[in-house]
Amino acid sequence: MADNLVIVESPAKAKTISKYLGKQFIVKASMGHVRDLPKSQIGVEVEKDFEPKYITIRGKGNVLKELKDAKKKVKRIYLAADPDREGEAIAWHLAHYLDIDETDVCRVVFNEITKQAVKDAFKNPRPINMDLVNAQQARRILDRLVGYKISPLLWKKVKKGLSAGRVQSVAVKIIIDRENEIKAFEPVEYWSITVRLSIDGNTFEAKFHGIGGEKKELSNEAEVKQVLAAIEGKPFVVSDVKEKERLRHPAPPFITSSLQQEAARKLNFRAARTMSVAQQLYEGIDLGKEGSVGLITYMRTDSTRISPVAQEEAREYIKDKFGDAYVPEEPRNYVKKGSNAQDAHEAVRPTSAMRDPESVKSYLSRDQFRLYKLIWERFIASQMASAVLDTMSVDLKVGDVLFKANGSKIKFHGFMKVYVEGNDDGTKDEEKFLPPLKPQDQPVLEQTEPKQHFTQPPPRYTEARLVRALEEQGIGRPSTYAPTLETIQKRGYVALEDKKFVPTELGELVIQLMEEYFPEILNVEFTANMEDELDHVEEGSEDWVKILKEFYATFKQRLDVAEEEMEEIEIEDEVSDEICEKCGRHFVYKMGRFGKFLACSGFPDCRNTKPIVKDTGVACPTCGKGKIVERRSKKGRLFYGCDQYPECEFVSWDKPVAEPCPECSGMMVEKRSKAGLSHQCVACSHKVAKEEQEEA
């Protein structure tokens, strides 16, 4: 008979841990939180030092009964929820239900679910950490106060169904501020001059740099013509050649935010998808004869720290696989910039460097394999030697006019043999070779290409860019990024267009009211300081009730003023020209999480809705009668189909383009890859490379 009961959050985690602990342990899953604040009321006694009124979460009765029955059969209970604030709170709530004293040594935590880590954790159980619990409670109550006090006010003054949130409102404001920057942006004209030169059969490019020894920007065509006139018929003479050796260092191992950003760039994963798959890899994957194994360390972390044991294993793998030259003299340690890094856990890394992605590929789903490969490669690369690049900078003079050419080639790949960090614009570094050049060489001019450009507005936020902005400004913590992004879309405050956030009219209205009556909530510095205060509660240096009292004193005053002064606003839906085929009334424009759609003005009597169809201007290649239009799947994914559906069932995930295939005149679609943008024929697969839109 088992002597011990272990409670974790999920069945997958229970299965993995059970394998390591043996027959003396029963391992059960609580299926996450078992109690929470009620949904039907605020659930916080403000006058009683913000005492929360917790209730059992609907549907958890059977789980709790099972746990109480299991308790009767064992001598000791261990609470093994995740190693963060949320996990500590789950353990505390379970202790409450199972009559466990929070001062008992009942809590076990591990950063990775491996045999050694689990066994070590059970050798060192501890009491529940009430500082962690109180930090979680303070955050939960803060968010509840903001949400449940401001939301009813918005319902009363504007319309039902609106809501406000402490972190989510700041995120929406950041998106709106960026949109306002874009609207206010005025493009500025500028020009470049690129020349193609050749010497000894080798060609290379150089760009205009300046005149008379000073750098000069070309702002109009007249200035370009002056330069072209000045160099016409004159020889290009190499005046200076600089050759250097440059080191390029690897990126640190992943933290939560960088994992979400890189998964978006390289795998096209949204933040919620990344965290869901990472949770599966952390909790355990069935590896056949090896059984269930946790493949990565805990994925909610803001630390780049790596344990010495993991470093040594990585160095051993690198030496065996690539040789001594790829192993740096000393193990690489990374320090996260910024004062808000908690360093509570290690970085996100594989639990074993020796378990390379290909060795486990057959046991993983496509998403699991791709994310594990990304994490594994990033970690291995982070412990490898720096790459060495030979760089060359060449000055060429044409009379008084200066052109510059820059080239580089990889001398030693180092970490680049395994992994190179992505970037937001999707471009990748490529070697630019320059021929051997020396002063007084005179390469021959083959082509001159003047080109007009216009400065571009700042880009809209993708999920990856927004996560980075939130992290840089100290808004939220590792566990909050993905839920925040989901919430602002569900509320209809922002929509995703071409994978970029666009604020809705509703979002702009709510933020406008919040700015007027609750400026602290939208103040980035105030919100970041509040996150720091919560961190201090976790560290045991701040009292959580004191923080809530200080916040609520000002917040209550703001509420009273808003209640008195906020005017009622009538939001009228924009009426469209389209008529509802079910009841004959006009459709109106509504905003959903995936953008605008049409809904019958007769709601709730008539609930007819339809998407807003965007014509691509491309004829259907299947039926020849219809046009290809934009559509969205039930999950919001954009695709393209014939407007004669269901008579014609043509669909494509790729965007059609107007120009026909030069080979067979068939329909071409956009294709994006690491090599860049291309157009590909759906009939004969002919490809045409396309130059990406230039961003200054």
Order of alpha helices (4+ residues) and beta strands (2+ residues): beta-alpha-beta-beta-beta-beta-beta-alpha-beta-alpha-alpha-alpha-alpha-beta-beta-beta-alpha-beta-alpha-alpha-beta-beta-alpha-alpha-alpha-beta-beta-beta-alpha-alpha-beta-beta-alpha-alpha-alpha-alpha-beta-beta-beta-beta-beta-beta-beta-beta-beta-beta-beta-beta
